[in-house]
C-alpha cells in the first residue's frame, strides 16, 4: 500500500532504519521463482544480479527483503517481485503462502562462531544486518525480465546444478539449495 508521498506504508526513516538494524533481527521474505518440468519437478530457478555491499561488486542471488510493518507475507513477496520485474510479472503468489524454510543472515561480527555445532550451521552473510528469513518457492512463467530502475540489474534462469558457476551473494546458493530440499519435503 503506497502512502501519499509514494512510499510504502510502514517505511522507516533512514535514522529509524539504522537504529532498527543495529538493535534487532529483521524479518524478511526471500523467494526463488521456479519453473517445473513435465513431471512437476523443479527444473529451473530464477536468480537476479544486484548491487552488493561486497566491495561494490554485483552478485547473483534470490529475491526478497524485509517485511514492512502492517504488510502481509503475500504482499511483501509481491512488492519485492514488483520491484524486480514490474507490476505485470507472471508469478503465482498465493494469498496465504506457506514458507518452505527459514534461513538466517548475519554480518560477520555477529555470525555464529565455530563452537562445535556451528560447523554444520549454514547461514548467509549480510554486512548490513541480522535477518531472519522465511523462504518461499514461487511458481513463475518464462517471461520474467527486470524492471528498469529496480533492484535487479539482470535476471537468469538456471538449473539448480548450475548455481556453482555464478558469482553469488555469500549464502544465497546455500539458501536456494535448502529451500529446494525443504520445499520438496513440504510437497510430500
N, C-alpha and C positions, 0 to 999 in steps of 0.2 A: 504494500500500500504506500503510495507516494504522498508526502506532505506538501504543503503549499510552496515550499522552496525547491521542490523537485527531488528531494532526498527521501529515502525510505524512512518511514516512521520507525522509531526505535534506534535511530542513528545516534551515536555519541559524538560529542565534540572531540577534537584532536586531544585536548587535555584530559577529558574523561576517559578516552580510549587508552591513552598512555598509562593512566592510573589503573585502569582495569587490567591491562595485560601485565602490569608489573606486580599485581597482587592476587590475581585469580586465574584458574584454568578457564579457558574459553570454550563454550560448547560450539561444535561445528558439525556440519553435514558434509561428507565427502562422498563422491559418487563417480561411477565409471559407466559411460554409455556402452552398451554391448549390442552385438548382432549375433544371432544364433544360426547354426547350420540347419539342414533339413531334419535332423534328428532332435533338435531342441537344445543341443549343447552349445555353450558359448564358444564361438569361433573367432570373434574379433572384439577387441576392447578399444575404446576411443580415449586418446590422450591429447592434452594440449601442451603447446610450448608457451611458456610465460616468462616474464622477467622474474629474477630471483634475487634474494639477498646474498647469494653466494658469489662474491667477487663480481657482482653485476653481470654474470653470465646467464643467459636464458637456460631454462631447464624444462624437460618434459615431465608432466605429472598428470594426475587425475584432476577432476574438477571439484569445486566446493569452496567452503569457507564458513565464517561464523553465522550463527543463528541470531537474528535480531530480536530484541525484546518484543513480545506480543506476536511473533511470527510463528506459524505452524511449520512443522518439518517439511511438508509438501511445498509450502510457499517459499521456504528457504531454498530448497533444491531448485524449484522453478526460477527463482531470482538469480541464482548462480548460473543456471543453464541459459537464461535470457542474456545475462551479462556476456557470456562467451559466444552465444550463437544467434542472439536476437529473439524477438518475441514469437516468431513462427518456427522455432526449432522443432523438428519431428521426433520428439521424445515422449514416451508414455510414462508420465509421473502420476501415480495413483493418488487419490485424495488422502489416504492414510497409509503411506509407505511403511514397509516393515524393514528395519535395518538388518543387514546380513552379518555385520561385525562391528566391533568397537576397536578403535586404534588410538594411540596417544602420540603426541608430538611434543618435543622438548627442545628448549635452547640448550646448547652444550653445557652451560653452567648449572642446569637443573637436571640433566639427564641421569637416569639411574646408574649407579656405579657398579663395577664388577665385584659384587659381594657374594658370589656363589650361585645365586639364582638368576641374575640379570644377564649371564652369558647366553641364556636362551630367551630372554625377554626382548622381543622385537618392537622397536618404536621408530618413529620418524624424527627428523631434525627440522626444527623451525627456529632460527635465531631470534625471531621476534616475540614468540610467546609459547606458553604451555597450552596445548589444546587437547580436548577430549573429543574425539570424532566418532560419530555414528556413520557407518559405511553402507552405501546403497548401490545396488546394481539397477541400472535404468535401461529399459529396452529403448532402442533408437533405430531410426531408419538410416539409409545410406546417405541422405542428402545434407548432412551436417557440414556447415562451413562457418568460420569465425566471423564475428560481427566486427566491422572496422571500429576502432576506438575502444574495444573491450579489453578485458584482461588477457585473453588468448591472442598470441601472435600467430599461431598456426595450429592445425588440427591434423591428427593422423589416426587411421585405423591400423591396428597391429594385432597379429596373433599373439596370445599370451607368451608363447615361447620366444617371440622376437623382442620382448622388452629389454633383454640384456644388451641389445645393440643400440639402445637410446641412452643419451646422457640425461639421467633422470634426477629429479629432486631427491635428496637423501631420505629414504624411507618410502617413497611413493611406489616403487616397484614391489617392495615387501607388503605394503598396504594392498595393492591390487591383487597380489597372489593370495593373501589372507582372505580378502573379500571374495575372490573366486572360490577358494576352498570352503569358506564358511557359507557362502551363498549356495554352493552345490549341496551342502548338508541341509540347508534350510529347505531346499526343494524336495528332499526325500520324504 
